[in-house]
Amino acid sequence: MPKPKSEVQQQIDTAREILKPSPVRPNHIPRWFAQCLKPFRHKHDGTNMSFHRMREAVGGRWVDHYGSTLIVRREFGREVRTEQICFVSEPYGFRPDDARYLDELAKRTGVLWSLEANSWWYPGHTVRIVIEPPKATGA
């Protein structure tokens, strides 16, 4: 017999049903983001170590409940699914220092970041930081 869900898990499930945040693949670092982390990589580092070095270099309080997801964007009243998997982090709070850390990450790697209220981890209690790949340049 399955174990009954806790009250918190029931709240999370209800919020997900209403708000419909895109699900997160936990602890996944997309290949494109791993490539962006190269400036932080030491000679024998793998992706996870580069990720931790990046957190140390630019400040990492903003990283919590991270992974990857496809983001659904609304443009002119229609849903548009991005073609690119995005890296997301869903911390319980967001402070001005976090914005400075993310700006530093963007400056060093070219990634784009944004903040959304709708999160998968604990909707209504966590925020979603979306990190997208650098935009292609050229005409």
MODELLER restraints for C-alpha pairs under 7 A, 6 or more apart:
rsr = mdl.restraints
at = mdl.atoms
rsr.add(forms.Gaussian(group=physical.xy_distance, feature=features.Distance(at['CA:12:A'], at['CA:122:A']), mean=5.83, stdev=0.5))
rsr.add(forms.Gaussian(group=physical.xy_distance, feature=features.Distance(at['CA:12:A'], at['CA:123:A']), mean=6.35, stdev=0.5))
rsr.add(forms.Gaussian(group=physical.xy_distance, feature=features.Distance(at['CA:15:A'], at['CA:123:A']), mean=5.98, stdev=0.5))
rsr.add(forms.Gaussian(group=physical.xy_distance, feature=features.Distance(at['CA:16:A'], at['CA:120:A']), mean=6.96, stdev=0.5))
rsr.add(forms.Gaussian(group=physical.xy_distance, feature=features.Distance(at['CA:16:A'], at['CA:123:A']), mean=6.69, stdev=0.5))
rsr.add(forms.Gaussian(group=physical.xy_distance, feature=features.Distance(at['CA:21:A'], at['CA:118:A']), mean=6.00, stdev=0.5))
rsr.add(forms.Gaussian(group=physical.xy_distance, feature=features.Distance(at['CA:21:A'], at['CA:119:A']), mean=5.80, stdev=0.5))
rsr.add(forms.Gaussian(group=physical.xy_distance, feature=features.Distance(at['CA:21:A'], at['CA:120:A']), mean=5.57, stdev=0.5))
rsr.add(forms.Gaussian(group=physical.xy_distance, feature=features.Distance(at['CA:22:A'], at['CA:69:A']), mean=6.53, stdev=0.5))
rsr.add(forms.Gaussian(group=physical.xy_distance, feature=features.Distance(at['CA:22:A'], at['CA:70:A']), mean=6.64, stdev=0.5))
rsr.add(forms.Gaussian(group=physical.xy_distance, feature=features.Distance(at['CA:22:A'], at['CA:71:A']), mean=6.26, stdev=0.5))
rsr.add(forms.Gaussian(group=physical.xy_distance, feature=features.Distance(at['CA:22:A'], at['CA:120:A']), mean=6.70, stdev=0.5))
rsr.add(forms.Gaussian(group=physical.xy_distance, feature=features.Distance(at['CA:23:A'], at['CA:69:A']), mean=6.29, stdev=0.5))
rsr.add(forms.Gaussian(group=physical.xy_distance, feature=features.Distance(at['CA:23:A'], at['CA:120:A']), mean=5.93, stdev=0.5))
rsr.add(forms.Gaussian(group=physical.xy_distance, feature=features.Distance(at['CA:24:A'], at['CA:67:A']), mean=5.86, stdev=0.5))
rsr.add(forms.Gaussian(group=physical.xy_distance, feature=features.Distance(at['CA:24:A'], at['CA:68:A']), mean=5.48, stdev=0.5))
rsr.add(forms.Gaussian(group=physical.xy_distance, feature=features.Distance(at['CA:24:A'], at['CA:69:A']), mean=5.00, stdev=0.5))
rsr.add(forms.Gaussian(group=physical.xy_distance, feature=features.Distance(at['CA:24:A'], at['CA:120:A']), mean=6.62, stdev=0.5))
rsr.add(forms.Gaussian(group=physical.xy_distance, feature=features.Distance(at['CA:25:A'], at['CA:67:A']), mean=5.26, stdev=0.5))
rsr.add(forms.Gaussian(group=physical.xy_distance, feature=features.Distance(at['CA:25:A'], at['CA:68:A']), mean=5.24, stdev=0.5))
rsr.add(forms.Gaussian(group=physical.xy_distance, feature=features.Distance(at['CA:25:A'], at['CA:69:A']), mean=6.33, stdev=0.5))
rsr.add(forms.Gaussian(group=physical.xy_distance, feature=features.Distance(at['CA:26:A'], at['CA:66:A']), mean=6.10, stdev=0.5))
rsr.add(forms.Gaussian(group=physical.xy_distance, feature=features.Distance(at['CA:26:A'], at['CA:67:A']), mean=4.48, stdev=0.5))
rsr.add(forms.Gaussian(group=physical.xy_distance, feature=features.Distance(at['CA:26:A'], at['CA:68:A']), mean=6.94, stdev=0.5))
rsr.add(forms.Gaussian(group=physical.xy_distance, feature=features.Distance(at['CA:27:A'], at['CA:66:A']), mean=5.49, stdev=0.5))
rsr.add(forms.Gaussian(group=physical.xy_distance, feature=features.Distance(at['CA:27:A'], at['CA:67:A']), mean=4.46, stdev=0.5))
rsr.add(forms.Gaussian(group=physical.xy_distance, feature=features.Distance(at['CA:28:A'], at['CA:67:A']), mean=4.43, stdev=0.5))
rsr.add(forms.Gaussian(group=physical.xy_distance, feature=features.Distance(at['CA:28:A'], at['CA:68:A']), mean=5.66, stdev=0.5))
rsr.add(forms.Gaussian(group=physical.xy_distance, feature=features.Distance(at['CA:29:A'], at['CA:67:A']), mean=6.09, stdev=0.5))
rsr.add(forms.Gaussian(group=physical.xy_distance, feature=features.Distance(at['CA:29:A'], at['CA:68:A']), mean=6.49, stdev=0.5))
rsr.add(forms.Gaussian(group=physical.xy_distance, feature=features.Distance(at['CA:29:A'], at['CA:87:A']), mean=6.64, stdev=0.5))
rsr.add(forms.Gaussian(group=physical.xy_distance, feature=features.Distance(at['CA:30:A'], at['CA:68:A']), mean=6.56, stdev=0.5))
rsr.add(forms.Gaussian(group=physical.xy_distance, feature=features.Distance(at['CA:30:A'], at['CA:85:A']), mean=6.96, stdev=0.5))
rsr.add(forms.Gaussian(group=physical.xy_distance, feature=features.Distance(at['CA:30:A'], at['CA:87:A']), mean=6.60, stdev=0.5))
rsr.add(forms.Gaussian(group=physical.xy_distance, feature=features.Distance(at['CA:32:A'], at['CA:133:A']), mean=6.81, stdev=0.5))
rsr.add(forms.Gaussian(group=physical.xy_distance, feature=features.Distance(at['CA:33:A'], at['CA:133:A']), mean=6.95, stdev=0.5))
rsr.add(forms.Gaussian(group=physical.xy_distance, feature=features.Distance(at['CA:34:A'], at['CA:47:A']), mean=5.88, stdev=0.5))
rsr.add(forms.Gaussian(group=physical.xy_distance, feature=features.Distance(at['CA:36:A'], at['CA:109:A']), mean=5.59, stdev=0.5))
rsr.add(forms.Gaussian(group=physical.xy_distance, feature=features.Distance(at['CA:37:A'], at['CA:50:A']), mean=6.11, stdev=0.5))
rsr.add(forms.Gaussian(group=physical.xy_distance, feature=features.Distance(at['CA:37:A'], at['CA:51:A']), mean=6.64, stdev=0.5))
rsr.add(forms.Gaussian(group=physical.xy_distance, feature=features.Distance(at['CA:37:A'], at['CA:54:A']), mean=6.89, stdev=0.5))
rsr.add(forms.Gaussian(group=physical.xy_distance, feature=features.Distance(at['CA:40:A'], at['CA:50:A']), mean=5.68, stdev=0.5))
rsr.add(forms.Gaussian(group=physical.xy_distance, feature=features.Distance(at['CA:40:A'], at['CA:53:A']), mean=5.93, stdev=0.5))
rsr.add(forms.Gaussian(group=physical.xy_distance, feature=features.Distance(at['CA:40:A'], at['CA:54:A']), mean=5.60, stdev=0.5))
rsr.add(forms.Gaussian(group=physical.xy_distance, feature=features.Distance(at['CA:41:A'], at['CA:50:A']), mean=4.79, stdev=0.5))
rsr.add(forms.Gaussian(group=physical.xy_distance, feature=features.Distance(at['CA:58:A'], at['CA:101:A']), mean=5.37, stdev=0.5))
rsr.add(forms.Gaussian(group=physical.xy_distance, feature=features.Distance(at['CA:58:A'], at['CA:104:A']), mean=6.19, stdev=0.5))
rsr.add(forms.Gaussian(group=physical.xy_distance, feature=features.Distance(at['CA:58:A'], at['CA:105:A']), mean=6.22, stdev=0.5))
rsr.add(forms.Gaussian(group=physical.xy_distance, feature=features.Distance(at['CA:59:A'], at['CA:101:A']), mean=5.52, stdev=0.5))
rsr.add(forms.Gaussian(group=physical.xy_distance, feature=features.Distance(at['CA:61:A'], at['CA:98:A']), mean=6.92, stdev=0.5))
rsr.add(forms.Gaussian(group=physical.xy_distance, feature=features.Distance(at['CA:62:A'], at['CA:91:A']), mean=6.16, stdev=0.5))
rsr.add(forms.Gaussian(group=physical.xy_distance, feature=features.Distance(at['CA:62:A'], at['CA:94:A']), mean=6.99, stdev=0.5))
rsr.add(forms.Gaussian(group=physical.xy_distance, feature=features.Distance(at['CA:62:A'], at['CA:98:A']), mean=5.73, stdev=0.5))
rsr.add(forms.Gaussian(group=physical.xy_distance, feature=features.Distance(at['CA:63:A'], at['CA:89:A']), mean=5.50, stdev=0.5))
rsr.add(forms.Gaussian(group=physical.xy_distance, feature=features.Distance(at['CA:63:A'], at['CA:91:A']), mean=6.54, stdev=0.5))
rsr.add(forms.Gaussian(group=physical.xy_distance, feature=features.Distance(at['CA:64:A'], at['CA:89:A']), mean=5.58, stdev=0.5))
rsr.add(forms.Gaussian(group=physical.xy_distance, feature=features.Distance(at['CA:64:A'], at['CA:90:A']), mean=5.60, stdev=0.5))
rsr.add(forms.Gaussian(group=physical.xy_distance, feature=features.Distance(at['CA:64:A'], at['CA:91:A']), mean=4.85, stdev=0.5))
rsr.add(forms.Gaussian(group=physical.xy_distance, feature=features.Distance(at['CA:65:A'], at['CA:89:A']), mean=5.62, stdev=0.5))
rsr.add(forms.Gaussian(group=physical.xy_distance, feature=features.Distance(at['CA:65:A'], at['CA:90:A']), mean=5.24, stdev=0.5))
rsr.add(forms.Gaussian(group=physical.xy_distance, feature=features.Distance(at['CA:65:A'], at['CA:91:A']), mean=6.51, stdev=0.5))
rsr.add(forms.Gaussian(group=physical.xy_distance, feature=features.Distance(at['CA:65:A'], at['CA:121:A']), mean=6.84, stdev=0.5))
rsr.add(forms.Gaussian(group=physical.xy_distance, feature=features.Distance(at['CA:66:A'], at['CA:88:A']), mean=5.47, stdev=0.5))
rsr.add(forms.Gaussian(group=physical.xy_distance, feature=features.Distance(at['CA:66:A'], at['CA:89:A']), mean=4.08, stdev=0.5))
rsr.add(forms.Gaussian(group=physical.xy_distance, feature=features.Distance(at['CA:66:A'], at['CA:90:A']), mean=6.20, stdev=0.5))
rsr.add(forms.Gaussian(group=physical.xy_distance, feature=features.Distance(at['CA:67:A'], at['CA:87:A']), mean=5.83, stdev=0.5))
rsr.add(forms.Gaussian(group=physical.xy_distance, feature=features.Distance(at['CA:67:A'], at['CA:88:A']), mean=5.51, stdev=0.5))
rsr.add(forms.Gaussian(group=physical.xy_distance, feature=features.Distance(at['CA:67:A'], at['CA:89:A']), mean=6.58, stdev=0.5))
rsr.add(forms.Gaussian(group=physical.xy_distance, feature=features.Distance(at['CA:68:A'], at['CA:85:A']), mean=6.39, stdev=0.5))
rsr.add(forms.Gaussian(group=physical.xy_distance, feature=features.Distance(at['CA:68:A'], at['CA:86:A']), mean=5.48, stdev=0.5))
rsr.add(forms.Gaussian(group=physical.xy_distance, feature=features.Distance(at['CA:68:A'], at['CA:87:A']), mean=4.47, stdev=0.5))
rsr.add(forms.Gaussian(group=physical.xy_distance, feature=features.Distance(at['CA:68:A'], at['CA:88:A']), mean=5.62, stdev=0.5))
rsr.add(forms.Gaussian(group=physical.xy_distance, feature=features.Distance(at['CA:69:A'], at['CA:85:A']), mean=5.57, stdev=0.5))
rsr.add(forms.Gaussian(group=physical.xy_distance, feature=features.Distance(at['CA:69:A'], at['CA:86:A']), mean=5.49, stdev=0.5))
rsr.add(forms.Gaussian(group=physical.xy_distance, feature=features.Distance(at['CA:69:A'], at['CA:87:A']), mean=6.61, stdev=0.5))
rsr.add(forms.Gaussian(group=physical.xy_distance, feature=features.Distance(at['CA:70:A'], at['CA:82:A']), mean=6.42, stdev=0.5))
rsr.add(forms.Gaussian(group=physical.xy_distance, feature=features.Distance(at['CA:70:A'], at['CA:84:A']), mean=6.85, stdev=0.5))
rsr.add(forms.Gaussian(group=physical.xy_distance, feature=features.Distance(at['CA:70:A'], at['CA:85:A']), mean=4.97, stdev=0.5))
rsr.add(forms.Gaussian(group=physical.xy_distance, feature=features.Distance(at['CA:70:A'], at['CA:86:A']), mean=6.09, stdev=0.5))
rsr.add(forms.Gaussian(group=physical.xy_distance, feature=features.Distance(at['CA:71:A'], at['CA:81:A']), mean=6.24, stdev=0.5))
rsr.add(forms.Gaussian(group=physical.xy_distance, feature=features.Distance(at['CA:71:A'], at['CA:82:A']), mean=5.97, stdev=0.5))
rsr.add(forms.Gaussian(group=physical.xy_distance, feature=features.Distance(at['CA:72:A'], at['CA:79:A']), mean=6.48, stdev=0.5))
rsr.add(forms.Gaussian(group=physical.xy_distance, feature=features.Distance(at['CA:72:A'], at['CA:80:A']), mean=5.84, stdev=0.5))
rsr.add(forms.Gaussian(group=physical.xy_distance, feature=features.Distance(at['CA:72:A'], at['CA:81:A']), mean=4.64, stdev=0.5))
rsr.add(forms.Gaussian(group=physical.xy_distance, feature=features.Distance(at['CA:72:A'], at['CA:82:A']), mean=6.47, stdev=0.5))
rsr.add(forms.Gaussian(group=physical.xy_distance, feature=features.Distance(at['CA:73:A'], at['CA:79:A']), mean=5.82, stdev=0.5))
rsr.add(forms.Gaussian(group=physical.xy_distance, feature=features.Distance(at['CA:73:A'], at['CA:80:A']), mean=5.15, stdev=0.5))
rsr.add(forms.Gaussian(group=physical.xy_distance, feature=features.Distance(at['CA:73:A'], at['CA:81:A']), mean=6.13, stdev=0.5))
rsr.add(forms.Gaussian(group=physical.xy_distance, feature=features.Distance(at['CA:74:A'], at['CA:80:A']), mean=5.81, stdev=0.5))
rsr.add(forms.Gaussian(group=physical.xy_distance, feature=features.Distance(at['CA:86:A'], at['CA:130:A']), mean=6.54, stdev=0.5))
rsr.add(forms.Gaussian(group=physical.xy_distance, feature=features.Distance(at['CA:86:A'], at['CA:131:A']), mean=5.85, stdev=0.5))
rsr.add(forms.Gaussian(group=physical.xy_distance, feature=features.Distance(at['CA:86:A'], at['CA:132:A']), mean=5.22, stdev=0.5))
rsr.add(forms.Gaussian(group=physical.xy_distance, feature=features.Distance(at['CA:87:A'], at['CA:130:A']), mean=6.02, stdev=0.5))
rsr.add(forms.Gaussian(group=physical.xy_distance, feature=features.Distance(at['CA:87:A'], at['CA:131:A']), mean=5.10, stdev=0.5))
rsr.add(forms.Gaussian(group=physical.xy_distance, feature=features.Distance(at['CA:87:A'], at['CA:132:A']), mean=6.63, stdev=0.5))
rsr.add(forms.Gaussian(group=physical.xy_distance, feature=features.Distance(at['CA:88:A'], at['CA:128:A']), mean=6.49, stdev=0.5))
rsr.add(forms.Gaussian(group=physical.xy_distance, feature=features.Distance(at['CA:88:A'], at['CA:129:A']), mean=5.43, stdev=0.5))
rsr.add(forms.Gaussian(group=physical.xy_distance, feature=features.Distance(at['CA:88:A'], at['CA:130:A']), mean=4.68, stdev=0.5))
rsr.add(forms.Gaussian(group=physical.xy_distance, feature=features.Distance(at['CA:88:A'], at['CA:131:A']), mean=6.05, stdev=0.5))
rsr.add(forms.Gaussian(group=physical.xy_distance, feature=features.Distance(at['CA:89:A'], at['CA:128:A']), mean=5.82, stdev=0.5))
rsr.add(forms.Gaussian(group=physical.xy_distance, feature=features.Distance(at['CA:89:A'], at['CA:129:A']), mean=5.17, stdev=0.5))
rsr.add(forms.Gaussian(group=physical.xy_distance, feature=features.Distance(at['CA:89:A'], at['CA:130:A']), mean=6.86, stdev=0.5))
rsr.add(forms.Gaussian(group=physical.xy_distance, feature=features.Distance(at['CA:90:A'], at['CA:119:A']), mean=6.50, stdev=0.5))
rsr.add(forms.Gaussian(group=physical.xy_distance, feature=features.Distance(at['CA:90:A'], at['CA:121:A']), mean=6.56, stdev=0.5))
rsr.add(forms.Gaussian(group=physical.xy_distance, feature=features.Distance(at['CA:90:A'], at['CA:126:A']), mean=5.71, stdev=0.5))
rsr.add(forms.Gaussian(group=physical.xy_distance, feature=features.Distance(at['CA:90:A'], at['CA:127:A']), mean=5.27, stdev=0.5))
rsr.add(forms.Gaussian(group=physical.xy_distance, feature=features.Distance(at['CA:90:A'], at['CA:128:A']), mean=4.54, stdev=0.5))
rsr.add(forms.Gaussian(group=physical.xy_distance, feature=features.Distance(at['CA:90:A'], at['CA:129:A']), mean=6.19, stdev=0.5))
rsr.add(forms.Gaussian(group=physical.xy_distance, feature=features.Distance(at['CA:91:A'], at['CA:126:A']), mean=5.39, stdev=0.5))
rsr.add(forms.Gaussian(group=physical.xy_distance, feature=features.Distance(at['CA:91:A'], at['CA:127:A']), mean=5.92, stdev=0.5))
rsr.add(forms.Gaussian(group=physical.xy_distance, feature=features.Distance(at['CA:92:A'], at['CA:125:A']), mean=6.07, stdev=0.5))
rsr.add(forms.Gaussian(group=physical.xy_distance, feature=features.Distance(at['CA:92:A'], at['CA:126:A']), mean=4.23, stdev=0.5))
rsr.add(forms.Gaussian(group=physical.xy_distance, feature=features.Distance(at['CA:92:A'], at['CA:127:A']), mean=6.33, stdev=0.5))
rsr.add(forms.Gaussian(group=physical.xy_distance, feature=features.Distance(at['CA:93:A'], at['CA:126:A']), mean=6.46, stdev=0.5))
rsr.add(forms.Gaussian(group=physical.xy_distance, feature=features.Distance(at['CA:93:A'], at['CA:127:A']), mean=6.64, stdev=0.5))
rsr.add(forms.Gaussian(group=physical.xy_distance, feature=features.Distance(at['CA:106:A'], at['CA:112:A']), mean=6.04, stdev=0.5))
rsr.add(forms.Gaussian(group=physical.xy_distance, feature=features.Distance(at['CA:110:A'], at['CA:134:A']), mean=5.03, stdev=0.5))
rsr.add(forms.Gaussian(group=physical.xy_distance, feature=features.Distance(at['CA:111:A'], at['CA:131:A']), mean=6.55, stdev=0.5))
rsr.add(forms.Gaussian(group=physical.xy_distance, feature=features.Distance(at['CA:111:A'], at['CA:132:A']), mean=5.77, stdev=0.5))
rsr.add(forms.Gaussian(group=physical.xy_distance, feature=features.Distance(at['CA:111:A'], at['CA:133:A']), mean=4.98, stdev=0.5))
rsr.add(forms.Gaussian(group=physical.xy_distance, feature=features.Distance(at['CA:111:A'], at['CA:134:A']), mean=4.41, stdev=0.5))
rsr.add(forms.Gaussian(group=physical.xy_distance, feature=features.Distance(at['CA:112:A'], at['CA:131:A']), mean=5.66, stdev=0.5))
rsr.add(forms.Gaussian(group=physical.xy_distance, feature=features.Distance(at['CA:112:A'], at['CA:132:A']), mean=5.11, stdev=0.5))
rsr.add(forms.Gaussian(group=physical.xy_distance, feature=features.Distance(at['CA:112:A'], at['CA:133:A']), mean=6.37, stdev=0.5))
rsr.add(forms.Gaussian(group=physical.xy_distance, feature=features.Distance(at['CA:112:A'], at['CA:134:A']), mean=6.14, stdev=0.5))
rsr.add(forms.Gaussian(group=physical.xy_distance, feature=features.Distance(at['CA:113:A'], at['CA:129:A']), mean=6.90, stdev=0.5))
rsr.add(forms.Gaussian(group=physical.xy_distance, feature=features.Distance(at['CA:113:A'], at['CA:130:A']), mean=5.45, stdev=0.5))
rsr.add(forms.Gaussian(group=physical.xy_distance, feature=features.Distance(at['CA:113:A'], at['CA:131:A']), mean=4.44, stdev=0.5))
rsr.add(forms.Gaussian(group=physical.xy_distance, feature=features.Distance(at['CA:113:A'], at['CA:132:A']), mean=6.17, stdev=0.5))
rsr.add(forms.Gaussian(group=physical.xy_distance, feature=features.Distance(at['CA:114:A'], at['CA:129:A']), mean=5.83, stdev=0.5))
rsr.add(forms.Gaussian(group=physical.xy_distance, feature=features.Distance(at['CA:114:A'], at['CA:130:A']), mean=5.25, stdev=0.5))
rsr.add(forms.Gaussian(group=physical.xy_distance, feature=features.Distance(at['CA:114:A'], at['CA:131:A']), mean=6.72, stdev=0.5))
rsr.add(forms.Gaussian(group=physical.xy_distance, feature=features.Distance(at['CA:115:A'], at['CA:128:A']), mean=5.82, stdev=0.5))
rsr.add(forms.Gaussian(group=physical.xy_distance, feature=features.Distance(at['CA:115:A'], at['CA:129:A']), mean=4.68, stdev=0.5))
rsr.add(forms.Gaussian(group=physical.xy_distance, feature=features.Distance(at['CA:115:A'], at['CA:130:A']), mean=6.22, stdev=0.5))
rsr.add(forms.Gaussian(group=physical.xy_distance, feature=features.Distance(at['CA:116:A'], at['CA:127:A']), mean=6.08, stdev=0.5))
rsr.add(forms.Gaussian(group=physical.xy_distance, feature=features.Distance(at['CA:116:A'], at['CA:128:A']), mean=5.00, stdev=0.5))
rsr.add(forms.Gaussian(group=physical.xy_distance, feature=features.Distance(at['CA:116:A'], at['CA:129:A']), mean=6.33, stdev=0.5))
rsr.add(forms.Gaussian(group=physical.xy_distance, feature=features.Distance(at['CA:117:A'], at['CA:127:A']), mean=4.91, stdev=0.5))
rsr.add(forms.Gaussian(group=physical.xy_distance, feature=features.Distance(at['CA:117:A'], at['CA:128:A']), mean=6.09, stdev=0.5))
rsr.add(forms.Gaussian(group=physical.xy_distance, feature=features.Distance(at['CA:118:A'], at['CA:127:A']), mean=6.32, stdev=0.5))
rsr.add(forms.Gaussian(group=physical.xy_distance, feature=features.Distance(at['CA:118:A'], at['CA:128:A']), mean=6.36, stdev=0.5))
rsr.add(forms.Gaussian(group=physical.xy_distance, feature=features.Distance(at['CA:119:A'], at['CA:126:A']), mean=6.21, stdev=0.5))
rsr.add(forms.Gaussian(group=physical.xy_distance, feature=features.Distance(at['CA:119:A'], at['CA:127:A']), mean=5.58, stdev=0.5))
rsr.add(forms.Gaussian(group=physical.xy_distance, feature=features.Distance(at['CA:119:A'], at['CA:128:A']), mean=5.11, stdev=0.5))
